[in-house]
């Protein structure tokens, strides 16, 4: 099995932002962050509070019929027992199902300093119209009709140089490599591998120094990049190689590691 180590990467992060903050006092939408693989990464109630927002990718994403038909199994979610395609995050569109992969963020001073934020679309190539429209529709369904009209969508961009080591390979190969390389796990902010065979628990801290942990699960037979993300939260993370290539590039040629 093949795993390649890189010494970091440059990332152009383009994001859509809905800064709901404390504007919807009577609403408590139930969020699901659904990955293209069908894994639910986040499920939580959203409360009205200053600096709170939802963020999403700026390119259109689709899932197949099998993912769209999966049933939400999160006990505390409003959407429990419903197929993904009956939630605001997955919708039938012609012969395919679109996915809005959205997650919470804090719109604090650090965020505002790092991101260039505009009220209108500054680059239609990077902020795809389909992705923008799908995100708006999702928001209006979550927060109520005309929610987008009330608050607006923001267009955000930042450039980051990530100097932490990172690893590329198929999910199975990455797990096998990390099993016997504790130093590599520490480099990328992984506390432990999970018993399901394709997941891990990431560890790190937020901008206030609070310790955080988060589980990740990878899809079988799929190429991933495992890395330590930097930002308000600095912790272990992973992306499919397909997602990684949309907004990041490795600094130089990687080195194959043996195991």
N, C-alpha and C positions, 0 to 999 in steps of 0.2 A: 504494500500500500504506500501511497505517495503523500507526503506532507512537505510543504515549502514554507520556510521562514523568511519573513521580510522585516526590515528595520524601520518600518513605519510607512505612512502614506499621507498624501495631501487630499483633503476632502472639501468639495464645494457642496455645502448643505443648503439646498433650496427647500423651503417649507411653507405650507399654508398655515395660517394661524387664525383661530376664532377666539378672541379675548372676551370670554363671557363674564369673567370677574364676578361682580356682585349685581349684575343687571337682571338676573332672573330669580328673584327671591322666592317665588312660589313654585319653582321647578326644581326637581332633583333627578335629572336624567340618569339612566342606567347605561354606563359605557361598557362596550366590549372592544378590546383591541384584538382584532382577528388577523392573524398572519396568512399569507397566501397558501401556506401548507394546511390551514384549517385549525391550527393551534390557537387557543385563546390566551393571549399574553397578559391582558389586564381585564379585570371586571370590577367595577366600582361605581358607587353613586357619586355624582358630581354636585357639590354644594356651592352655592353662591358665596364667593369670597374674592377679595382683592387679589390681583396678580395671577388669577387662575385662567388657564386657557387650554384649548385643544389644538394639537398640531398634527399635520398630515403631510404625506409625500405629495410632490407636485406633478407626478406622472400617473397616468391611468394604470390600474391594476385589475386583473381578472382572475377568477377562480373557476374550476371545472364544476360539473354537475354534482360530483360526489362531495365536494367541499360545501357547495351551496346548500345541499340537502342535510348536512350534519345538524344535529340537534344540540342546542345550548344546554350544558349540564351543570352550570354554575348555580348553586342553591340560592344565593342571595340576589341573583339577577332578575330584573323584570322580564327578561327574555327567556327564562328557564323553560325548557320543554318545547320551545319554538325552533324550527329550522332556521339556519343562518339567513336564508333568503326572505324570511319574514321579519328581519330586524332592519334598522336603518343602514346597516353597514354593508349588506350584500343585496344587490338588486339585479333582476333580470333585464337585460338590454339586448334585444334582438336574439341572436343565437348564443350569447354568452352571458355570464354573470359578472358584474363589476364589483370591486371591493374598495371600500374606503377604510384604509388602515390608519386609524387615528389614536392618539394617546395624549395623556395630560402633560402639561408643562407649566412652569412658573415664569411669569413675565416680569421678572425682577430686574434690578439694575444691571446685573451681569448679562442677562439675556439681551437687554436693550443696547448694551455696549458692544456685544459680540455680533449681533445681527444688524444688517441694514434692513429697515422695515419701511415698506411703502403701502399706501392705500389703494394703489392701482397696479395692474399687472405691468411690470417693467420689462418683461421678456417672455413673449408668448411661446418661445421654443422651450424654455425651462419650466414655465408655469403653464402646463398644457390646459387648454380650455375644457377638455373633457374631465380632467381631474378637478379643476376648479368647480365646475357645475355639479359634479357628483358630491364633492365635499359640502357645497352649499345645501344641496337637497338633504343630505344626511343631517346637517345642523338644524335645518328647519323641522325635520321630523323629531329630533331629539328635544329641542328647546321650545318648539311651537312655531306656528306659522309666522312668517316675517321676522324671525329671530335674526337672520342675516341682515335684513334691512335695518333692524334696530341697532345692531352693533358693528356690522361690517366684517369683511375678511381682510386680513393683512397678508402681504407678500414679503417673505423674509429670506435673506441670503447671508451666509457667512463662509469664510475660508478658514480652515483649520489645518495646521500641520501637526500630525500625531507622530511623536517620536518613540512610542512604545513598540516593542516587537509584536508582530502579529503572524498568524499561521493560516495557510490556505490548504484545503484538501477536502475530500469527501467526508461527510459526517462520521462515518465509521472509522476512517483512518485518523481523524483528529482525536477521537475518543481514545483509540488504542495508543496513540502517541502520548497523550496527556496522562494516561494511566501510570506510565513509568517515568514521567518527567515532572516532578513536583515543582522544580524551578520554573519550568515553562508555564505551569498553572499560575504560579504567583505573578509572573510577568504580565499575564493577561487578565489578572483579577478574578481567578476562579477559586472558590473555596473548596468545592468538591464536585465529583461527577455523580449523577443520579442513577438509581438502580434500574431505570428503564433502558439504559444502554446508549441513549443518544442525547442525553441532556446534562446540564450542569447547573450549579448554583453559583451565581456571580456575587462578588463582594466588592465593597468600595465605600465611598463616603460622598455626601453632598457638600455644597458650598459652605455650609455651616459647621462642617466637621462631624455630622451625624453619620454613624455607621449604617450601611444599607446592604441588603441581600435581595437577590431576585433570581427566580428559576428561569432557565431557558431550555427549550427542547428543539432539537434539529430534526429535519426530515431525512429519512433513509435515502441512500444513494444520491445525495444532492451535495454539490460543492458549497462550502461555507468559508467565510473568513472569520476567525475568532480573534478578537482584539480587545484592548482596553479603551473604552470610549472616554473622551474628555469633554467637560462642559460643567453645567451645574452639578451633575452627577458624574463622578469619575469611578468607573467600575467595569467589570468584564461584560462583554457583549458579543453578539454574533450576527452576521447577515449572510444571506445567500450570496454567492459570487455574482449572480445576476443583479441583485440590488446594489451590491458594492460597486460594480462597474458603472452604474448610472451616475455616481457622484464622487467617486474617489479613484485615485491611482497610486500604486506603490511607488516609493521613492526610487528604487533601483531593482535590478534583477535579484530574485530571491535565491536562497540556498536550500537545497533539499536536505532534510534531516533524516537520520537513520534511526530505525527502531525495530 
